[in-house]
Amino acid sequence: MSGAARRLVHNPAVDGVTVTFLSDAFRMSRYRVQTRIRRLRPLGFDRSNAALYDLADAAACLIEPKVDAAKLLRDLKPEQLPDRLRETYWNAKFKQLRYEEKAGDLWRSEKVIALLSEVLQDIRTKLQLLPDSLDRAIGLSNEHLTTVTSIVDTIQDDIHKQIVEVAASGRTVNRLLEEEEEAEGDRDQDDLSPVDDYEDIL
């Protein structure tokens, strides 16, 4: 084939394709093809004045993605969402947290810390009575009484340190971080094959 003849050969990947070509190749009606590629700008026109479109760009508009849309959305992290969806996601999350707080299922950090401090203090106070209670109940020798008292004192010191650390931190576990970690775990579990699950059980 001469050079002139080769220049006359149409190369769809380079020169572009018509709506008719796309309709035949993707087994769609011309109307459906035109509807889906309406935002594409033609590369040019053929001898019949039919618009020519980039094959790759047109294919991207015509091919249905072979993915599980629900799984794809579930696997997306908030920062990967489009701006509008990201705003919707956080609005829904804040509404959920407000509902849980009003329902009593979610407490603010300061309330949790105050209640925890009260519980630990109550335990510490009751522990102080333990040696005498044991002595009255079963009768402890001086040696045993000293040992029990020492153990109780150690536990009391540990509880006191916990109270101080909790009060100093002023914060509880980050709920949003917990949910992200749970979501990561769910995604990892979804990716496991049946063999992986079986081996984990073993």
ABEGO torsion letter per residue (X at the ends): XBAAAAAABBBAAAAEBBAAAAAAAAGBBAAAAAAAAAABBBAEBBAAGBBBBBAAAAAAAABBBBBBAAAAAAABBAAABBAAAAAAAAAAAAAAAAAAAAAGABBBAAAAAAAAAAAAAAAAAAAAAAAAAAAAAAGBBAAAAAAAAAAAAAAAAAAAAAAAAAAAAGBBBBAAAAAAAAAAAAAAAAABBAAAAAAAAX
